[in-house]
Structures are given as C-alpha cells and as structure tokens.
Amino acid sequence: MEAIDNPMHEAAKRGNIPFLQECLANGVSVNGLDKAGATPLYWAAHGGHTECVEILLGVPNMAIDAQNKLGDTALHACAWKGHADCVKLLLDKCKSTSPHIAKRRATCTYFNHQFKFRCKSQYKKHRWKNSVPISKKPCMWCSTTESG
C-alpha cells in the first residue's frame, strides 16, 4: 500500500467527499500545506468542488485567505478557473469572517480588483479563455459596474 503525504489535499483535489470527511474525522489539519504551499481549500476551489469547499469552510479556524508559494489564494484559484459557485461561497464566508477584507474595500470590489488586475493583462497578451476581463460588466453579486 502506498502512503499519501497529504490525504486531505488529495481528497479536495478529486472532490472525494467521503475521504475528505474521513480525514476531518481523524483530525487531519485543514490548514496543512502541501509542496506548493497550498491548503486543501485551495485545491477544492481550484477544481470547482463546491461541496468540498462548503465542508472545508464549515471547519472552525479555516484559513480562508491563505496564500500558496505563488501568492494565490483559494479565491484566486476558483476565479481563475471560472468556478462562480465556489467564488460566491468564498466571498460570502469572507464577508462574515474576515473584517480586514471588508475594511480594505467592499467584498465585490476586492474580488473585481484582484481578478481584473491578475487576468486582464494576461487576457490581452494570451487571449486565454478563462481570463475574460470583467471591466464595464456588472458584478454578478452586487450589480455594481467596475470601470476599467
């Protein structure tokens, strides 16, 4: 039998709910980092595994805004991949548990700035399908319009 170095990360990457719940039941840390410096929440969000994201967000002391070695968060990962349901879950949780984000700027504005500056230049340069610029489009959560 082969040992798994980061079982919770593997469960989150694959969207394997029973394995994820088994890891939680056995006390595996939800804030543990893998070789990339990413948390299980990052990988669940990256894969668009909404149910895994919900389960992980329900764990007390979950590090929602943890950054990997490249500086990416779970919010960056799901926004980059176009997983709107995961983005909404993370934003809702950030609103209720991370007042420092609300102090810097409104949650939707935070998301728009992060996504726009990260993706807009790359969209122009590479024309990637997942990096659609959102300037001058209404925010899907608060209906405000970001100007470019």
C-alpha positions as CSV (number, residue, x, y, z in Angstrom):
1,M,0.0,0.0,0.0
2,E,1.3,3.4,-0.9
3,A,1.3,6.2,1.7
4,I,-0.3,9.5,0.9
5,D,1.6,12.6,2.0
6,N,-1.3,15.0,2.1
7,P,-4.5,13.0,2.3
8,M,-6.8,16.0,2.8
9,H,-5.3,17.7,-0.2
10,E,-5.8,14.7,-2.4
11,A,-9.4,14.3,-1.3
12,A,-10.1,18.0,-2.0
13,K,-8.3,17.9,-5.4
14,R,-10.5,15.0,-6.5
15,G,-13.7,16.1,-4.9
16,N,-13.8,12.9,-2.9
17,I,-16.3,13.8,-0.1
18,P,-16.2,10.5,1.9
19,F,-12.4,10.6,2.0
20,L,-12.5,14.3,3.0
21,Q,-14.9,13.6,5.8
22,E,-12.8,10.7,7.0
23,C,-9.7,13.0,7.1
24,L,-11.7,15.5,9.1
25,A,-12.9,12.8,11.5
26,N,-9.3,11.6,12.0
27,G,-8.1,15.1,12.9
28,V,-6.1,15.9,9.7
29,S,-5.4,19.7,9.7
30,V,-7.5,21.7,7.2
31,N,-4.7,24.3,7.2
32,G,-1.9,22.0,6.3
33,L,0.3,22.9,3.4
34,D,1.5,20.7,0.5
35,K,4.7,21.1,-1.5
36,A,3.2,24.0,-3.4
37,G,2.2,25.7,-0.1
38,A,-1.5,25.2,-0.9
39,T,-4.3,24.2,1.5
40,P,-7.0,21.7,0.8
41,L,-9.4,24.6,0.4
42,Y,-7.2,26.0,-2.4
43,W,-7.4,22.6,-4.3
44,A,-11.1,22.2,-3.7
45,A,-11.7,25.7,-5.1
46,H,-9.3,25.1,-8.0
47,G,-11.2,22.0,-9.0
48,G,-14.6,23.6,-8.6
49,H,-15.6,21.1,-6.0
50,T,-18.4,23.1,-4.4
51,E,-19.4,20.6,-1.8
52,C,-15.8,20.1,-0.7
53,V,-15.5,23.9,-0.4
54,E,-18.6,24.1,1.7
55,I,-17.4,21.3,4.0
56,L,-14.0,22.9,4.5
57,L,-15.5,26.4,5.1
58,G,-17.6,24.9,7.9
59,V,-14.5,23.9,9.8
60,P,-13.6,26.4,12.6
61,N,-10.3,28.3,12.2
62,M,-10.1,27.6,8.5
63,A,-7.5,29.9,6.9
64,I,-9.7,31.2,4.1
65,D,-7.1,33.7,2.8
66,A,-4.0,31.5,3.0
67,Q,-1.6,32.0,0.1
68,N,0.4,29.4,-1.7
69,K,4.1,29.9,-2.7
70,L,3.0,31.9,-5.7
71,G,0.8,34.1,-3.6
72,D,-2.5,32.7,-4.9
73,T,-5.5,32.1,-2.6
74,A,-8.5,29.8,-2.9
75,L,-10.4,32.8,-4.2
76,H,-7.8,33.4,-6.9
77,A,-7.9,29.7,-7.9
78,C,-11.7,29.4,-8.4
79,A,-12.0,32.8,-10.1
80,W,-9.2,31.9,-12.5
81,K,-10.9,28.6,-13.4
82,G,-14.3,30.2,-13.7
83,H,-16.0,28.4,-10.8
84,A,-18.6,31.0,-9.9
85,D,-20.3,28.9,-7.3
86,C,-17.0,28.5,-5.4
87,V,-16.3,32.2,-5.7
88,K,-19.7,33.0,-4.2
89,L,-19.1,30.6,-1.3
90,L,-15.7,32.1,-0.5
91,L,-16.9,35.7,-0.8
92,D,-19.9,35.0,1.5
93,K,-17.6,33.4,4.0
94,C,-15.1,36.3,3.7
95,K,-17.8,38.8,4.3
96,S,-18.8,37.1,7.6
97,T,-15.4,36.1,9.0
98,S,-12.7,38.4,7.5
99,P,-13.5,42.0,8.5
100,H,-10.0,43.1,7.4
101,I,-11.1,42.4,3.8
102,A,-14.2,44.5,4.3
103,K,-12.1,47.3,5.8
104,R,-9.8,47.5,2.8
105,R,-12.6,47.5,0.3
106,A,-16.1,46.1,-0.3
107,T,-16.0,42.3,-0.9
108,C,-17.1,42.5,-4.5
109,T,-14.7,45.3,-5.2
110,Y,-11.9,43.2,-3.6
111,F,-12.8,40.3,-5.9
112,N,-13.1,42.5,-9.0
113,H,-9.7,44.3,-8.4
114,Q,-7.9,41.0,-7.7
115,F,-9.4,39.3,-10.7
116,K,-9.1,42.2,-13.1
117,F,-5.5,43.1,-12.4
118,R,-4.5,39.4,-12.4
119,C,-6.3,38.4,-15.6
120,K,-6.9,41.5,-17.8
121,S,-3.3,41.9,-18.9
122,Q,-2.9,38.2,-19.4
123,Y,-6.1,38.1,-21.4
124,K,-4.8,40.8,-23.8
125,K,-1.4,39.1,-24.0
126,H,-2.5,35.4,-24.4
127,R,-6.3,35.6,-25.1
128,W,-6.9,32.8,-22.6
129,K,-10.5,31.6,-22.5
130,N,-10.8,31.6,-18.7
131,S,-9.3,35.1,-18.2
132,V,-12.1,37.3,-19.5
133,P,-11.8,40.9,-18.4
134,I,-14.7,42.0,-16.2
135,S,-14.3,45.7,-16.5
136,K,-17.5,47.5,-17.6
137,K,-19.5,44.4,-16.8
138,P,-21.9,44.4,-13.8
139,C,-20.8,42.4,-10.8
140,M,-22.8,39.2,-10.6
141,W,-23.2,39.6,-6.8
142,C,-23.9,43.2,-6.1
143,S,-24.9,44.6,-9.6
144,T,-22.4,47.4,-9.5
145,T,-20.3,48.2,-12.5
146,E,-16.5,48.3,-12.3
147,S,-14.9,50.7,-14.7
148,G,-11.8,49.9,-16.4
